[in-house]
Amino acid sequence: MPIDFATVRARARERARETVDRDAIGAGDGAGDVDARATGDYDYDDLDLNENVIDDDVFATHATTVIPGISLCDEFIDEDTARALEARVMREPASSWTMKTRGRRVMNSGGASPSAPYRDEDARKVPMYAKTMMRYVFRRGAAMKEPNHVLVNEYEANAGVTPHSDGDAYEEDAAILTLRGRAMIEFWPSEGVSGGDEGEGEPVVSFVLEPRSLLMYRGDAYRLRHGIRERGEDVVTRTTANARALGLEVGDVIKRNPLGRLSVVFVRKKRADSVED
Ligand SMILES: O=C(O)CCC(=O)C(=O)O
């Protein structure tokens, strides 16, 4: 039977914080937030970037011991910011997106192809909201250097992304912010180590990515392949590192949001002279 995720999450948090207000929990799934997203009048520029506020090391705070180099922050941004970001992303013209393939489309904020090396002029093409977010990610310690490129992924409910590693065009440091919908991301050994089985078989680690969460992977973990299965629900396994924190058990089934999923990937592209062949 599919999980009633709002209830499960509420239970987990109740255990963690006895004073929690149950009624306040369960928002953020994105399902039911359509009107708010469309009409949200949040001033996106309010995102707090004051020098004295940004004194964080979000990677270290949430680093997993399961696989060094991976860290998951459950609530990286607040609900207003998530709604505003989603609304802003969805205002980009249709021409900014790639053609939808197998239920997934991608937008490169900055215009240049994801595999092209970074050039100074790319900065001028990056919209202000993306620049603000890149700075925020860096200032909160979620990236070792300030990202300079953003990829937005939009998935239909049962779409995914085939196992891959992000390659040599970027520094070995990436962060994925989920804005709408939840899905399980799995990590497998990089090609050559696993024999390239395209992600079949048990992953080394997996995470349920919830709205507003930020997944960071860097160093050796950056070289792992990661992917999201093409299906309408995910099943918790013994490799799901954040299952316990979410009050989930092995075998629990998590239904995907019928409105699909929206994620923003922050990376730092290398310059032409530093890209390896
Ligand atoms: O949407 C996600 O969470 C994963 C995206 C991804 O793996 C990619 O864009 O390379």
The ligand as an SDF file (V2000), in Angstrom:
LIG
                    3D

 10  9  0  0  0  0  0  0  0  0999 V2000
   16.8250   15.7380  -10.8840 O   0  0  0  0  0  0  0  0  0  0  0  0
   17.6640   15.1870  -10.2020 C   0  0  0  0  0  0  0  0  0  0  0  0
   17.5370   15.0690   -8.9860 O   0  0  0  0  0  0  0  0  0  0  0  0
   18.8860   14.5780  -10.8520 C   0  0  0  0  0  0  0  0  0  0  0  0
   19.3600   15.3560  -12.0340 C   0  0  0  0  0  0  0  0  0  0  0  0
   20.6020   14.8290  -12.6500 C   0  0  0  0  0  0  0  0  0  0  0  0
   21.0900   13.8070  -12.2980 O   0  0  0  0  0  0  0  0  0  0  0  0
   21.2500   15.6030  -13.7030 C   0  0  0  0  0  0  0  0  0  0  0  0
   20.7230   16.6410  -14.1330 O   0  0  0  0  0  0  0  0  0  0  0  0
   22.3400   15.1800  -14.1390 O   0  0  0  0  0  0  0  0  0  0  0  0
  1  2  2  0
  2  3  1  0
  2  4  1  0
  4  5  1  0
  5  6  1  0
  6  7  2  0
  6  8  1  0
  8  9  2  0
  8 10  1  0
M  END
$$$$
